[in-house]
Amino acid sequence: MKYTKDNLRDLEAKAKNIRRLIIRMIAKAGSGHPGGSLSSTDLITALFFSVLRHDPKNPKWPERDRFHMSKGHCCPLWYALLSATGYFPEDKLFTLRQLGSLLQGHPDRRTPGIESASGSLGQGLSVALGISLAARIDKKGYRVYVLMGDGEIQEGNIWEAAMAGAHYKCDNLCAILDYNGFQIDGKTCNVMSLEPIVDKWRSFGWHTIEINGHNMEEILSAYEEAGSVKGKPSIIIAHTIKGKGVSFMENVCDFHGRAPTQEESQQALKELA
C-alpha cells in the first residue's frame, strides 16, 4: 500500500504533538521517563492512528486489537495517545504520578484503554502471547501488539516467550522493539550486547522486519507486512534515537528516567513547536 505525503505529514504532526504532551506531563509531575517515551513515539503514534482497530467510546469492544506496553515506564507516551484518541480528556495528563490519579508512573488497568498492568520488565511479551492465544481459543480475529525496550530483552523471560510464540504459530502477534541503544545503566552494547539481534529473532522462528523507527512510511509498511504473515509471529526491530526530537535529550542516558526542569521543558517545547 502506498501512503500519500499528506498521510505521512499528518502522522508526523500528530507524533510531534504527542512529544509535546510527553514533555509537558513529565515536567509537571517532576518525575518520569522521557528518553524512551520519545524514542518510541513515532512507532506507537502510527499504530494508534493508522493501524490499531479500537474504539475509545467502547474500550471493551470484543473485536478490538490489543496493545500492551511491556516497557511500562514509558507510559507517558501511552497516556498521551489514549488522551489524543479520545479515551479521556487531555487535562487528566497533568495529574501524572499524583496520588489517586488514574495515570500512575506505570500502567494500571484503572486507566481507560489499558488492557493490563506493566512495569516489571521482561514480562510483556508473555502477556501479549497469552492474549494472542486467547484470541485463537475464542475464535477472534483481533491482532496483538506489544512494545518492548532493548535493555529489557536481555531478560530470559522474553526468550521463553519468543520460543513459545513461534512454537504455537501466533501469527496474530506483532512485537515492536524500540532499539534506541540505551538503558538505565548506559549503552546496551556495554551493559549486555544484543547483537546479532535480527539473526537471533529469525533463529527463534519469528518473521523479522528491520526499519528506521522514525520514518513513518517504513513504520506503516512494517505493520502492513506483519499483518500479512501467516504461521509465525512478527517482530519489528526499529532503530530509534533515545530522546528523539529534543536535541539535548537525544542519546543522553541521563534522560532515561529524569524529568526535565522547567527551563529544559520550555527549551524542549520550543524545539518541538
N, C-alpha and C positions, 0 to 999 in steps of 0.2 A: 504494500500500500504506500502511495506517495502522500506526503504531507505538504500542504501549502506553506508558503512563507508566513502567511497570516496566522495559520495554526501554530506554527513554531514560535512566532513572536508573541502570541497570546500566552502560551505556556511559559515563555521566558519572563514575561511581565508578571505573571502570577507567581513564579518562583522568586522573583525579586521582592514582591510584596510579602511573601512568606518569610523571607530572610529578614525583612524589616521587623515583622512581628516577633520573630525569634529574639532578635537583639533587644527589642523594647521589653518583652516579658521577662527575659533573664536579668536585664539591668534593673527592672523594677523589683524583682524578687531579691536581687543581690546575691544570687547563687544559681548554679545550673551548669549546663554543658553546651556551650556554643559551638565548639570546633566540629564535633561530629554531627550536630544538628545541621550546620551549614553545609557540610560536605555532601550530605545525602539529600539535600533539599530538591535538587532537580529531579533525581530519581523518583522520589515519592510524590512530588507535585504532579509529574506526568502520570503516575499511577492513579492518583485520586481524581484528576480532572479528565483523563482520556481513556483509561483502561478499566479500572475497577467498577464493577456493577454494584452500586449501593444506593440507598435511599435515606437521606437524613430525616425525612418525615416518617420513615418506618424502619428504624435501625435494626429491628429483628426480622426483617423480610427474609423468609426461609431460603430464597434463591440468591441472596446476596453473595458476592465474592467476599472472602475473608482476608484481612490483613493483620499481621502480627509484627510488632517491633521487638525483636529479640534484644537489641541493644537499647534497653528501656531508658537509660539515662538521657537519650536523645529525644525524649518525649516532647520537648518544646516544639519540635517540628511536627509531630503528630497532632498535638493540640492546636497548633496554628492551622493545619489543614482541616481538621474537624470543624473548627470555627468558620473557616473560609468556605467550606462546602455546606454549612447550614445546620450543624448538629447542636450548636449553642452560640449565644451572642459573643461578639468579639470582646466586650468588656470583661468577660469571665477570664480571658487570657491573663489579665493583670492581677489575678489572685493566685498565680502560680506559687506553689510551695507554702501558701499560707495555711495556718491551722484551720481545718474544717473545709478547705476548698475542695472542689471536685477535681482540681488539677494539681496532683501531688508531684513530688520530684521523680517518681517512677510511675508508670501507667497503672491505673486501678480500674476495675470493672464498673465502678460507680460513674465513671465518665461516659457520657453518651457517645456511642460509636466504638468503644473499646471492647474487644472480644475477650481478652484475657490479660491478667496482670503480667508484668515482666520486670526485670531488673537484675536478677541473678544470671549473670552471663553464661552462655553456653547451652541454655535450655530451650531457646526459642525455636530452633529447627525441629526439636522433638515435639513441641507444642503444635507447630504447623503440620508436621507429619500426622499427628493424631487427628487433627481436623480434616486433613485430606482423606484419611482412611474412613473417617465418619461419613464423609460425602459418598464414598463408594458403598458403604453399608446402607445408607439411607437412600441410595439411588438418586442423588442430587447432582446437578451439573455445575455447581459453583467451583471456582478456582481459589486457590490459597496462595497468598504471597507472604513472604517473611523477609524482613530486613535484618541483616547481620553486620556486625562490625568485624574488621580484620583482626584486631587483637583477640577478640572473642573466639575466633575459630582455632586458636591454639588449644582450646579445651577439648577433652576427649569425647564428651557427650555429643558434640557436633558431628564427629566422625562416626559414632554409633548410629546416629540418625541418618547420616548420609548413606551408610550401608543399607539401612532398613528401607529408606525411600526408594533406592534402586531395586532392592530385592522385591518389594511389593509393587514395583512399576507405577509409582504415583505420578502419573503424567498430568495431574491437575495441580501439582505443586511447583511453585517457582520461588527459588531463593534469590535474594539480591544481596551481593556483597559490596559494602561500602569500603573499597580498598584505598584508604587515604594514607596508609603508611605509618600512622602514629597510634599509640595507645597511651594510657596514663603515665607509664614509666619511660616513654621515649619512642624511638622509631621501632616499628615491628621487626625490621631486619636485624636490629641489635638485640631486642628482647628475646625473640624466637622467630627466625626467618620462616616465612610461609611458602617460599618458592621451592619447587616449580608449581605454583598454585593451580594453573589451568590443567596441567597434566594430572595433578592429584585428584581433582574433581572428576576428570574424564575417567581415570582409572577406577574410581568408585562407581562408575556407571551412570553418571549424570551427563545430560546434554549441556554443554558449556559454551557460553557466549561471552566474549570479552569486548568491552566497549569503553569509550570515554564517557564517564558518568556526568559530564556537564554539557554534552551535546544532545539536544532534545531529539533530533532526528534519529541518532543512534539509539537513544533510550527507547523511543517508541517502536523502532524496528525490532529491538531486542525483545520487548514484551510481545510483539506480534509473532516473532519467531518461536518464542517459548510456548505460546498458546497453540501452535500448530504441531508440536512434538507429541508423538504417541509412544507409549510403552516405557517411558523413563521420565524422571523429574528433570527440571532445568535449573540451572543457576546462571545468573547474570553477574559476571565479575566486572565491576565498574571502577575504573581508575578515577579517583577523585582527589581533591585538594582539601585538606583539613582547614576549616575556617573559610571556605570559598566565598568570595565576594567582598571580604573586608581585608584590605591589604596588610594591616598589622597583625591580623589573626592567622593569615594563611601560612600553613606549615610551621606553626608555633605550638609546641607541645603544651605550653602553659595554659593555653585556652581550651585544652581538653575539658577541664572542669572548673574554670574560673570565669565568673561573671565580669563583664566589662564595667569599669567605673562609669559614672555619669558622663564625664568628659570623653571617655573612649566610646561610649554608646552614641554620643552626638556625632563624633567623627565617623563612626561606622554608618550611621544613618545618612550622613552626607554622601558617603561613597555609594550607598545603595539607592540614592534618590533617582 
